[in-house]
């Protein structure tokens, strides 16, 4: 069972509600789409599935059909009665009223390190939430998220492409990412003005590097991309000297978007050694 566009419209109208622009609410109202997301999430019989932004529960219901257990997080007080009405009778679903950007992750997820996060994320939440999960929530081993297409492209971008940026480097440090599908605007209520993509992010089982301070690494990366049109000798001036570029085997005339995560790590190691 999932919600059709008519079902969702009737429920919202009956409760005197409308999608809230401030929360980036665009509800998925297509059964094929939510079941496709659940299938791509690869959560059959999985005991630790976390859904962020459950909304009316359409995706929640699709996940509950195949997953062992689903923890559905929703921040909007007004939607909770409808969410409970739609999924409250499902034995393998637990609804949590909370803001995903302020979650006590350890309390919610416990010691299990095999959580799969599935979500339909609005533009203003997607980047900070995924970055925080990668940095601070090792319990989440895999994510399948629906986000605005340009955000998905940044998550999965390779060096020397227009979408590649500091976010791409952060994702590559922690995980591998790939866009696994597109989602048309027509499956949402209300219909957004942008196209969406599904991106799979899988945390690395073996960290790329445990000897570099991630804060210092990402500070360096952000500095490089802050003036991405500049050569590195300009964007990193004052922090990286010519001899550091030479020791890291990186051309000072290169631009930030040309460096892979391995290049950035090599440069970070040179700077670390120079300061010890």
C-alpha positions as CSV (number, residue, x, y, z in Angstrom):
1,X,0.0,0.0,0.0
2,X,1.2,3.5,-0.9
3,X,-0.4,6.9,-1.4
4,X,-1.7,8.2,-4.7
5,X,-1.8,11.8,-5.6
6,X,-5.6,11.8,-4.9
7,X,-5.0,10.2,-1.5
8,X,-2.4,12.7,-0.5
9,X,-4.4,15.6,-1.7
10,X,-7.5,14.5,0.2
11,X,-5.6,13.9,3.4
12,X,-3.9,17.3,3.3
13,X,-7.1,19.1,2.4
14,X,-9.0,17.3,5.1
15,X,-6.5,18.4,7.7
16,X,-6.4,21.9,6.3
17,X,-2.7,21.6,5.4
18,X,-0.5,22.5,2.5
19,X,3.1,21.6,1.7
20,X,5.4,24.0,3.5
21,X,7.9,25.7,1.3
22,X,10.1,26.6,4.3
23,X,10.5,22.8,4.9
24,X,11.0,22.0,1.3
25,X,8.0,19.7,1.3
26,X,7.3,17.9,-2.0
27,X,5.6,14.6,-1.3
28,X,6.2,11.6,-3.6
29,X,2.7,10.4,-4.7
30,X,3.6,7.7,-7.2
31,X,3.5,4.1,-6.1
32,X,6.0,2.9,-8.8
33,X,8.5,5.6,-7.7
34,X,8.5,4.8,-4.0
35,X,8.7,1.1,-4.6
36,X,11.6,1.7,-7.0
37,X,13.4,3.7,-4.3
38,X,12.8,1.0,-1.8
39,X,14.2,-1.6,-4.2
40,X,17.3,0.5,-5.1
41,X,17.9,1.0,-1.4
42,X,18.5,-2.8,-1.2
43,X,16.9,-3.1,2.2
44,X,15.0,-6.4,1.9
45,X,14.7,-7.9,5.4
46,X,17.2,-5.3,6.7
47,X,16.7,-4.6,10.4
48,X,18.0,-1.1,10.5
49,X,16.5,1.3,8.0
50,X,16.3,5.0,8.7
51,X,14.0,7.3,6.8
52,X,14.5,11.0,7.1
53,X,11.5,13.2,6.3
54,X,8.8,10.6,6.3
55,X,6.1,13.2,5.4
56,X,2.8,11.5,4.8
57,X,4.4,8.0,4.8
58,X,4.3,7.0,1.2
59,X,7.9,5.9,1.0
60,X,7.7,4.6,4.6
61,X,5.0,2.2,3.5
62,X,7.0,1.0,0.5
63,X,10.1,0.4,2.7
64,X,8.0,-1.4,5.3
65,X,6.9,-3.9,2.6
66,X,10.4,-5.3,2.2
67,X,12.5,-4.1,5.2
68,X,12.8,-5.8,8.6
69,X,12.3,-2.5,10.5
70,X,12.0,1.2,9.5
71,X,12.6,4.1,11.8
72,X,10.8,7.1,10.2
73,X,11.8,10.6,11.3
74,X,9.6,13.6,10.7
75,X,10.0,17.1,11.9
76,X,6.6,18.7,11.0
77,X,4.2,18.6,13.9
78,X,1.2,19.2,11.7
79,X,1.9,16.1,9.6
80,X,2.4,13.7,12.5
81,X,-1.3,12.8,12.8
82,X,-1.5,11.9,9.1
83,X,1.7,10.0,9.3
84,X,0.5,8.0,12.2
85,X,-2.8,7.4,10.5
86,X,-1.0,6.0,7.5
87,X,1.8,3.9,9.1
88,X,0.7,3.5,12.7
89,X,-0.7,0.0,12.2
90,X,2.6,-1.2,10.6
91,X,4.3,-3.4,13.2
92,X,7.8,-2.8,11.7
93,X,7.6,1.0,11.6
94,X,8.6,3.3,14.4
95,X,7.8,7.1,14.0
96,X,10.2,9.6,15.6
97,X,9.3,13.2,15.8
98,X,12.6,15.1,15.5
99,X,14.6,17.5,13.4
100,X,17.2,15.5,11.5
101,X,19.6,18.4,11.7
102,X,19.5,18.2,15.5
103,X,19.2,14.5,16.1
104,X,21.0,12.7,18.9
105,X,22.4,10.1,16.5
106,X,23.9,7.8,19.1
107,X,20.7,7.7,21.1
108,X,18.6,7.0,18.0
109,X,20.9,4.5,16.2
110,X,22.7,2.8,19.1
111,X,25.7,0.6,18.5
112,X,24.6,-0.9,15.2
113,X,26.9,0.1,12.3
114,X,24.8,-1.2,9.4
115,X,22.1,1.4,9.2
116,X,20.8,2.3,5.7
117,X,19.5,5.8,5.4
118,X,16.8,6.4,2.8
119,X,15.3,9.9,2.2
120,X,13.7,12.4,0.0
121,X,15.7,15.5,0.9
122,X,14.9,19.1,0.1
123,X,17.7,21.3,-1.3
124,X,18.4,23.3,1.9
125,X,18.9,20.1,4.0
126,X,20.5,17.7,1.6
127,X,24.1,18.9,1.6
128,X,24.5,19.7,5.4
129,X,22.7,16.5,6.4
130,X,24.7,14.2,4.2
131,X,28.0,15.9,5.2
132,X,27.2,15.6,8.9
133,X,26.3,11.9,8.5
134,X,29.5,11.2,6.7
135,X,31.6,13.1,9.2
136,X,29.9,12.2,12.5
137,X,27.6,9.2,12.1
138,X,29.6,6.0,11.4
139,X,26.5,3.9,12.2
140,X,25.1,4.7,8.8
141,X,27.0,2.5,6.3
142,X,24.9,3.3,3.2
143,X,22.5,5.9,1.9
144,X,20.0,6.1,-0.9
145,X,18.8,9.6,-1.2
146,X,16.6,11.5,-3.6
147,X,17.9,15.1,-4.0
148,X,17.8,17.9,-6.6
149,X,19.7,16.7,-9.7
150,X,22.5,19.2,-9.4
151,X,23.1,18.2,-5.8
152,X,23.3,14.5,-6.7
153,X,25.8,15.4,-9.4
154,X,28.0,17.2,-6.9
155,X,27.9,14.2,-4.5
156,X,29.1,11.8,-7.2
157,X,31.3,14.1,-9.3
158,X,34.7,13.1,-10.6
159,X,37.7,15.5,-10.8
160,X,37.9,17.9,-13.8
161,X,34.1,18.0,-14.2
162,X,31.9,21.1,-13.7
163,X,30.0,19.5,-10.8
164,X,33.2,18.6,-8.8
165,X,33.8,20.7,-5.7
166,X,34.6,20.6,-2.0
167,X,31.5,18.5,-1.3
168,X,32.6,15.9,-3.9
169,X,36.0,15.6,-2.2
170,X,34.4,15.1,1.2
171,X,32.1,12.4,-0.1
172,X,35.1,10.7,-1.8
173,X,37.1,10.8,1.4
174,X,34.4,8.9,3.3
175,X,32.6,6.9,0.7
176,X,31.9,6.0,-2.9
177,X,28.9,7.6,-4.6
178,X,27.0,7.1,-7.8
179,X,23.8,8.4,-9.4
180,X,21.5,5.4,-9.8
181,X,18.4,7.0,-11.3
182,X,16.4,10.1,-12.3
183,X,13.0,11.1,-10.9
184,X,10.7,13.4,-12.9
185,X,8.9,16.3,-11.2
186,X,5.6,14.9,-12.1
187,X,5.6,12.3,-9.3
188,X,5.6,15.0,-6.6
189,X,2.9,17.0,-4.8
190,X,3.3,19.9,-5.3
191,X,5.3,19.6,-8.5
192,X,8.8,21.2,-8.0
193,X,10.5,23.3,-10.7
194,X,13.5,21.0,-10.7
195,X,14.4,17.4,-11.6
196,X,15.6,15.0,-9.0
197,X,18.1,12.2,-8.9
198,X,18.7,9.2,-6.8
199,X,22.2,8.9,-5.5
200,X,23.7,5.9,-3.6
201,X,26.5,6.7,-1.1
202,X,28.3,3.7,0.4
203,X,30.7,4.4,3.3
204,X,34.2,2.9,2.8
205,X,34.8,-0.1,5.0
206,X,38.5,0.8,5.2
207,X,39.2,4.5,5.6
208,X,41.4,6.1,3.0
209,X,43.6,7.7,5.7
210,X,43.5,7.6,9.4
211,X,46.6,9.8,10.0
212,X,45.3,13.1,8.6
213,X,43.0,15.4,10.6
214,X,39.8,15.6,8.5
215,X,39.1,19.2,9.7
216,X,42.5,20.3,8.4
217,X,42.1,18.4,5.2
218,X,38.7,19.8,4.4
219,X,39.8,23.3,5.5
220,X,42.5,23.1,2.8
221,X,40.0,21.8,0.3
222,X,37.5,24.5,0.9
223,X,40.3,27.1,0.6
224,X,41.2,25.7,-2.8
225,X,37.7,25.7,-4.1
226,X,36.8,29.1,-2.6
227,X,38.4,30.7,-5.7
228,X,38.1,27.7,-8.1
229,X,39.0,29.7,-11.2
230,X,42.4,30.5,-9.7
231,X,45.4,28.3,-9.9
232,X,46.3,26.6,-6.7
233,X,49.4,28.8,-6.2
234,X,46.9,31.7,-5.9
235,X,44.0,30.1,-4.1
236,X,46.3,28.5,-1.5
237,X,48.8,31.3,-1.2
238,X,50.0,31.8,2.3
239,X,49.2,28.3,3.3
240,X,51.0,26.2,0.6
241,X,54.5,27.2,-0.6
242,X,56.2,26.2,-3.9
243,X,58.2,23.5,-2.2
244,X,55.1,21.9,-0.8
245,X,53.5,21.6,-4.2
246,X,56.8,20.0,-5.5
247,X,57.0,17.6,-2.6
248,X,53.3,16.5,-3.2
249,X,53.9,16.2,-7.0
250,X,51.1,18.7,-7.7
251,X,51.5,21.4,-10.3
252,X,51.0,24.9,-8.6
253,X,49.3,25.9,-11.9
254,X,46.6,23.3,-11.5
255,X,43.1,24.3,-10.2
256,X,41.3,22.8,-7.3
257,X,38.8,20.9,-9.5
258,X,41.7,18.9,-11.1
259,X,42.8,17.3,-7.8
260,X,41.4,13.9,-6.7
261,X,41.0,13.0,-3.1
262,X,44.3,11.2,-3.2
263,X,46.0,14.4,-4.5
264,X,44.5,16.4,-1.6
265,X,45.6,13.8,0.9
266,X,49.2,13.9,-0.5
267,X,49.3,17.7,-0.2
268,X,47.8,17.5,3.4
269,X,50.5,15.0,4.4
270,X,53.3,17.3,3.0
271,X,51.9,20.2,5.0
272,X,51.6,18.1,8.1
273,X,55.2,16.9,7.9
274,X,56.4,20.5,7.2
275,X,54.7,21.7,10.5
276,X,56.1,18.9,12.7
